[in-house]
């Protein structure tokens, strides 16, 4: 276990050494940019550090409506609401889903979407898809809610949803896009850019705003009726709202976000070029590059002042996954260094 007193960017100070940091998330690197920090300070000066009231209180803060309008526009949805964290947003979405029908969990669904500790399917996603289609189509009187992630950051894959066309009954799909929003799509709208539209399917999207946008907060977006009903739930009514300064910073950072998205895409493309034809796995051009297994690689890189992502997730007993996570802050020379050490180790 490593420790530090400094928040990582492209580098991190660990044990008195400055190391290249290929872990974590903060994909756009906004948390380290002076311009973004300035926006956050401006937000604190205007709104303070917290809005000391419930979202259901008789005094409302207009900036929440502003960011919700901006987010539902970004996500191409009718309505949206924000929470203080991505985890809380996902929990609100799935608890609402549980009130609408029987939850059908996809294999490997992130714990933030777990409701009452479900037993996740142990079969492959392909087999689960076939089973789910058959189960929904053969029970005309049942209401089902599919719960899934859009992106798996542990395998660096984007899930396909075209199979939903085969479903013959109306179904609600709760899809967490924490690792897609801000990254995928022409303007960072995330996975909604490729989620298929079918008359029998309606989506309820949840996402953390921290992964790409470096903002402590979460969002749930979907049909207006679903969001209106969700806003009446205890998780929305009784929770402390998102820090308003974070909402302010995100609303003001549009041009900065797009600039950093371009940098991220360039970095991903460059490392894909360097690792082409190797054992490094990244089939969909995501910021996560899956590396060969084993502690020896992790130690070899650490001895050369390079830290990669390597830990069991999402549970303590889960397998350890070695990944190099690229952000918009990295320089080409950083990726050349990583590639050189991987090649010297024999992993290329």
N, C-alpha and C positions, 0 to 999 in steps of 0.2 A: 504494500500500500504506500503510495507516494503522498506527500503533503506539500502545501505551499502557502505563502502569505500574500500572494499576488494573483489577481484574476487573469487567467490565460488569454492571450490573443494569438498571434502567430508564433509567439514564444511564451515560455513560462519559466520563472525562477524556481528551481527545485534543488534543495540541498546546497545552495550557494552557487549553482551552475545555471546558466541560461540555456534552455533546451528548446528545440523546435517542438511545437505542440500540434500533433495531428490527432486530436481527440475531442471529446465534448460535442457541442453543436454550435449555436450562434453562427449559423452558416454565412450570414452576410457580414458578420464582424462589426455590427453597429455599436456594440457595447464598448469598443475601444476607440471609436472615432471622436475626436474633439468636437466636431460639428454636431454629432448626435448628443453628446454629453451636454452641450450648450442648450439644445432644445429641451432636454430633461430639466436642467436648472431653471430655464424660463418657465417650464410647467410648474415646478415647485414654487417659484416665486409668485405665480398667479393663483395656484390652487392649494398650496401647502403639501404636506406629505400624505394626507389621507382625507377622504370625504367622510366626515363623522356621522353618517346616517345610513339607514337601510335604503335599498332601491325602492322599497315600498313606502318610504316616508312621505310626509306631506310637503317636503321641500326637495325638489329634484335638481340635479346638476345637468345643465344642458349639454355638456361635452360628451356625456354618455350617449345621448341621442345622435350627436354628430359622428362619433366613431362607429356606432352601430349602423348608421346609414351608409357610411363609407365602406364598411366591411360587407354589408349585404350587396352593395354595388360591385365590389371586387369579386365576390363569390357568386354573382349572378343569382342571388336568392331574393325572395320577397321580403324577408325580415331577418334580423339578427339581434342577439343580445350578448353582452360581454360579462365576464366573470373575473375574479382576481387571479385565477390561474387556469392553465390548460386542463389540469386534473379535475378541478371543480366543474369546468365546462363539460368535460366528458362524462362525469358522473351525473350531472344534470340531464344531459341528453339521454343516457341509458336508463336513468330512473324514470324519465318521461316515457321512454320506449316501453319499459316494463308495464306501464299503465295502459298501453295501447295494444299489447298482444304478447304472445309467447316469444321470448328472445331466442334466436338461433345464432350461436356464436361461431365465427370462423376460427379455424385453427390458428393458434399463436396470437390471438387478439391481445392487445396491450392491456396491462392491469388497470390502467385509468378507465377502461370501459367495463370493468368487471362489476357485476351487480350480484351481491350476496355470494361471492366466491363461486362462480360457476365451474362446472367440470368441462373444460375445453375439449373439443374433439381431438382425438389422437391420430386420426387418419390424415392422409394428404389433402391438400387444398382441392385438388382435382376430384378426388373421391367425395370430399365434403360437398362440393358444388353439385355433383350428380345426386347425392342424397338429399340435399336441400331442395333442389328443384322438384324431386319426386314427392318429398314430404309436403311441400306447400301445395302442389297441384292436386294431390290426392285428398286434401282436407278442405273442402269448399267452405265449411262453416267456421273455420279457425282464422284468427288474425295472427300473422307472424311478423316479427321484427328482426331483420338481419343486422347483426352487429359485427363490424369489421374495421380494420385499418385499411387505408388506401395504399400506404407505402410501408414496407418492412425495412427498417434501417439496419437490421441485423443480417439481412441477406442482400441488401442493396437492390431490391426489386420493387417494381410498381405493379400492383395487382390489377388484373383484367376484370372488368365487370360486364362484358358483352353477353355473358351467359344469362344475365337477368332477363334477356328477351324471351327465354324459354319459360319463364314463370307466367302462369295463366291467371293468378289471383293478385289482387292489390296487396302491395307489400311496402312497408316502411324500411328503408335502409339507413341505419345510423353508421356513418363513415367518419372515422377520425383521420384528419389530414394534417396532423402536427408536423410531419416531415415532408409535406408537399406544398403547403401554403407558403408563399413568398419565394418559392424555388421553381416550381413547375408552371407551365403555361406561358403565353406571350408576355404577360405583365405581372406574373407572380400570383395569379388567381388560384394556383394549386391544381389539385386533381379534378376539380369540377370541369376543367378544360377538356378532359377526356372521358368523364363519366357519361355513359350513354343515357339518352332520354327515351323512356318508354312510358306509355300511358298508364301502365299498371304499377309503376315504381315512383315513389317520391323519396327524396333524400333529406336527411337531417345531418348536417355537417358539424363536426366539432373540431377544434384545433387549439393548440397552444400558440400564443404569439411570441413566446420566448425563443423557440427553436431557430427561426429565421430572423425575426425582427428584434431580438434582444429586449423584448418588452414583457414584463411580468403581467400576464393576463391570458385570458382564453375567450373563445367565441363559439357560439352555437348559432347556426344559420339554417334557414329552410323555409317552408311554407309559412305564411303569416299566421294561419290558425294554429300550427304546431308551436311557433314561438310565443304566441299569445298565451297558450295553455301552459307552456313551460315556465313563463314568467310568474305564474301563480304558484309554482311549487316552492316548498320550503328552502331548497338549495339556492333559489334565486331571491326569494323574499327575505330570508334570514341571514344571508351571508354578507360580509363586508364587501363593498364593490371594488372594482379595479381602481388602483391608484390613479387619480385623475391626471397627474403629471405624466404618467406613462401614455395615457390616451392622447394627451396634447402632443407629446414628442412624436408619436407614431403618425398623427394627422399632419404634422408639419414636415415629415421626413420623406415625402414621396419621391422627390428627385434623387435624394441620397440613396434611397432603397434601390431605385432602378440602376444607379451607377454601380452599386455594390453587387447587384445581380449580374451585371455584365462581367464584372471582375470574377465572380464565382464561376460563371459559365466558362470563361477563358481558362481558369485554373483547372476545372474539371477536364476540359478538352486537352489541356497540356499533359496532365498526368495520365489520362487515357492513352495519349500518344506514347508516352514513355513506357507504359506497362503493357502495350499491345503485344499479344502473343505469349504472355507470361501466365503464371498461376494466379495473378491478381484478378479478382472477380468484381466486375461492375457492368452488368449487361444493359442498364438503362440510363447511364450517364448521370447518376446521382452523386452527391458529395461523399458518399461512403464507399471506400475501396476495401473489399474483403481480402485479407491477407492469409497466408498459410498459417495453420494452427501451430501451437506450441509456445511454451515459456521461453525457449532458447532464443527465438527471434526477438521477443520483447526485451530480453536482457541484452542481447547484442546491440540493438538499437539504442537502448538506454545508456549503455556504456559509451556510445558515440553522441550522446546528448540529443537523442530523438525520442519523444514520447508518443506512442500510439495508443489507441483505445484497446484495452484488453481486460475484460472482467466478465463475470457471470451475470447475465441479464436475460429476462426481467426479474428472476428470482435468484436467491443465493445459491440454489442447487442447479441453476441453468448452466448449460455449457459455456465455456469461455470463448468469446469470439474476438479475433484479432482484426482490427480495422484501422485504416488511415482515413481520418475525416478531414476533408479539405474545406477551407473557408475562403471568403473573399479577401482575407488579410494576407494570405500566403503569397510569397514571391516565387517566380519561376526557379530561382536558385534554391529555394527550400525544397521544392519537389525534385530537382536534380539531385540534391543531397540525399533525400529519402531513397530515390531510385538507385543511386550509387551504392548506398549501404545495403539495400536489399539485394542488389546484384552480387556484392562481395560476400554476402551471407549465403548466397546460392538459392535465393527464393525467386529469382527471375528466370 
